[in-house]
Amino acid sequence: MCLSQKSCSVYPLLYIFLLFWSAQSLCLEVGDIAPNFRLEASDGKTYQLSDVVKEQVVVIAWYPRAFTSGCTIECKSLAENGYLLKNMQVAYFMASVDPLEKNIDFAQQNAADFPILSDPSKETARDYEVLAMGLFAKRHTFYIDTDRTILFIDRNVRPSHSAQDISAKLKELGVGMRS
């Protein structure tokens, strides 16, 4: 029981502050270890981060929904300008919470020559803290080093320049060319 009206009004504010602070401290940031995943992809393979990342930097471009305007533009940017990334020591993926069949169709219709990961359970999207309203992924791109350390998180993706921006960021991060 509160001894005075003044002390009682402080508790809700303290609770809100602690709730906000704890939520902020859980956000993935540069330097954190990227959560492992095992997801099926549009190319018929299953990818596990811990296996793929051993040999090269990994880029995962999360997008909200297949066949929507911005997502189609981003996919086409990567498909049409993939030559900017193919010679770099990188494995790059797009990823969404769409069902695998939808992402297979999306990849085919946009001539995507890279894997599109499907996370219909939304578990990996939650782990990467990109799940919006429990329904779709936010458009964020993760750059992950060979030791699974997050090198960079792009939270301001420009869909029409996706391939160019990824290539520039990889060069800035010192990612080398394939031999």
C-alpha positions as CSV (number, residue, x, y, z in Angstrom):
1,M,0.0,0.0,0.0
2,C,1.3,3.5,-0.9
3,L,2.1,5.9,1.9
4,S,1.4,8.9,-0.2
5,Q,-0.2,9.7,-3.6
6,K,3.2,11.0,-4.8
7,S,5.1,7.7,-4.3
8,C,2.3,5.7,-5.9
9,S,2.5,7.6,-9.1
10,V,6.2,6.7,-9.5
11,Y,5.7,3.0,-9.7
12,P,3.9,2.8,-13.1
13,L,6.6,5.1,-14.6
14,L,9.3,2.9,-13.2
15,Y,7.6,-0.2,-14.6
16,I,7.3,1.4,-18.0
17,F,11.0,2.5,-18.0
18,L,12.2,-1.0,-17.0
19,L,10.0,-2.7,-19.6
20,F,11.3,-0.3,-22.3
21,W,14.9,-0.7,-21.2
22,S,14.7,-4.5,-21.1
23,A,13.2,-4.6,-24.6
24,Q,15.9,-2.3,-25.9
25,S,18.7,-4.5,-24.4
26,L,17.4,-7.5,-26.3
27,C,17.7,-6.1,-29.8
28,L,20.3,-7.7,-32.0
29,E,23.1,-5.3,-32.7
30,V,26.5,-5.2,-34.5
31,G,28.9,-7.5,-32.6
32,D,26.2,-9.9,-31.5
33,I,26.2,-13.6,-32.5
34,A,23.7,-14.2,-35.3
35,P,21.1,-16.8,-34.4
36,N,21.5,-20.1,-36.1
37,F,18.8,-21.3,-38.4
38,R,17.9,-24.1,-40.7
39,L,15.5,-23.1,-43.5
40,E,14.3,-24.5,-46.8
41,A,15.0,-22.4,-49.9
42,S,13.6,-21.7,-53.4
43,D,16.4,-23.7,-55.0
44,G,15.3,-27.0,-53.3
45,K,18.1,-27.0,-50.7
46,T,18.0,-26.5,-46.9
47,Y,20.5,-24.0,-45.5
48,Q,21.9,-23.9,-42.0
49,L,23.7,-20.7,-41.0
50,S,26.4,-22.5,-39.0
51,D,27.3,-24.5,-42.1
52,V,27.2,-21.7,-44.7
53,V,29.0,-19.1,-42.7
54,K,32.1,-21.3,-42.1
55,E,33.5,-20.4,-45.6
56,Q,32.2,-16.9,-46.3
57,V,30.3,-13.9,-45.1
58,V,26.6,-14.3,-45.2
59,V,24.0,-11.7,-46.2
60,I,20.4,-12.2,-45.4
61,A,18.0,-9.7,-46.9
62,W,14.6,-10.0,-45.1
63,Y,11.6,-8.8,-47.0
64,P,7.9,-8.5,-46.0
65,R,5.9,-10.4,-48.6
66,A,6.6,-12.1,-52.0
67,F,4.9,-10.5,-55.0
68,T,4.4,-7.1,-53.3
69,S,5.8,-4.0,-55.0
70,G,8.9,-3.2,-52.9
71,C,9.8,-6.9,-52.5
72,T,9.6,-7.5,-56.2
73,I,11.8,-4.5,-56.9
74,E,14.4,-5.7,-54.3
75,C,14.4,-9.2,-55.8
76,K,14.8,-7.9,-59.3
77,S,17.7,-5.6,-58.2
78,L,19.5,-8.7,-56.8
79,A,18.6,-10.8,-59.8
80,E,19.6,-8.3,-62.5
81,N,22.7,-7.0,-60.6
82,G,23.9,-10.2,-59.0
83,Y,27.2,-10.0,-60.9
84,L,28.2,-7.3,-58.4
85,L,28.1,-10.0,-55.7
86,K,28.9,-13.3,-57.5
87,N,32.7,-12.7,-57.4
88,M,32.8,-11.7,-53.7
89,Q,33.4,-14.1,-50.8
90,V,29.7,-14.0,-49.8
91,A,26.6,-16.2,-49.8
92,Y,23.5,-14.0,-50.1
93,F,19.9,-14.8,-49.6
94,M,16.6,-13.1,-49.4
95,A,14.2,-14.4,-46.7
96,S,10.6,-14.1,-45.7
97,V,7.9,-15.8,-43.7
98,D,6.1,-16.8,-46.9
99,P,5.5,-20.5,-47.5
100,L,8.2,-22.2,-49.6
101,E,5.9,-22.7,-52.6
102,K,5.2,-19.0,-52.8
103,N,8.9,-18.2,-52.6
104,I,9.7,-20.8,-55.3
105,D,7.1,-19.0,-57.6
106,F,8.5,-15.6,-56.6
107,A,12.1,-16.7,-57.4
108,Q,11.1,-18.1,-60.7
109,Q,9.0,-15.1,-61.8
110,N,11.8,-12.7,-60.9
111,A,14.6,-14.9,-62.4
112,A,16.3,-15.0,-59.0
113,D,19.5,-17.0,-59.3
114,F,20.1,-17.0,-55.6
115,P,18.2,-18.8,-52.8
116,I,15.2,-17.3,-51.2
117,L,14.7,-18.7,-47.7
118,S,11.3,-19.5,-46.3
119,D,10.4,-19.2,-42.6
120,P,6.7,-20.0,-42.4
121,S,6.9,-20.8,-38.7
122,K,8.3,-17.3,-38.2
123,E,10.7,-18.6,-35.6
124,T,13.9,-17.4,-37.4
125,A,12.2,-14.0,-38.1
126,R,11.5,-13.7,-34.3
127,D,15.1,-14.7,-33.5
128,Y,16.4,-12.0,-35.9
129,E,13.9,-9.5,-34.4
130,V,12.4,-8.7,-37.8
131,L,8.9,-10.0,-37.2
132,A,6.4,-7.1,-37.5
133,M,3.0,-7.4,-35.8
134,G,3.5,-11.2,-35.9
135,L,2.6,-11.3,-39.6
136,F,5.5,-10.4,-41.8
137,A,9.2,-9.6,-41.8
138,K,10.6,-6.1,-41.7
139,R,12.9,-5.1,-44.6
140,H,16.3,-5.5,-42.9
141,T,19.5,-6.8,-44.3
142,F,22.0,-8.6,-42.0
143,Y,25.7,-9.0,-42.8
144,I,27.2,-11.9,-40.8
145,D,30.9,-12.7,-40.5
146,T,32.5,-16.2,-40.7
147,D,32.4,-16.5,-36.9
148,R,28.6,-15.6,-36.9
149,T,29.3,-12.1,-35.6
150,I,26.9,-9.5,-37.0
151,L,29.0,-7.0,-38.9
152,F,26.2,-4.7,-39.9
153,I,22.4,-4.4,-40.0
154,D,20.8,-2.3,-42.7
155,R,17.4,-1.1,-41.4
156,N,16.9,1.4,-44.2
157,V,17.1,-0.8,-47.2
158,R,16.5,0.8,-50.6
159,P,14.8,-2.0,-52.7
160,S,15.7,-0.6,-56.1
161,H,19.4,-0.3,-55.1
162,S,19.7,-3.5,-53.0
163,A,22.4,-5.2,-55.0
164,Q,24.5,-2.0,-55.3
165,D,24.1,-1.2,-51.6
166,I,25.0,-4.8,-50.5
167,S,28.1,-4.8,-52.8
168,A,29.2,-1.4,-51.5
169,K,28.7,-2.4,-47.8
170,L,30.6,-5.7,-48.4
171,K,33.5,-3.7,-49.9
172,E,33.4,-1.3,-46.9
173,L,33.5,-4.2,-44.5
174,G,36.6,-5.6,-46.3
175,V,35.0,-8.7,-47.8
176,G,37.4,-10.0,-50.5
177,M,36.9,-11.4,-54.0
178,R,36.8,-15.1,-54.8
179,S,40.0,-16.6,-56.1
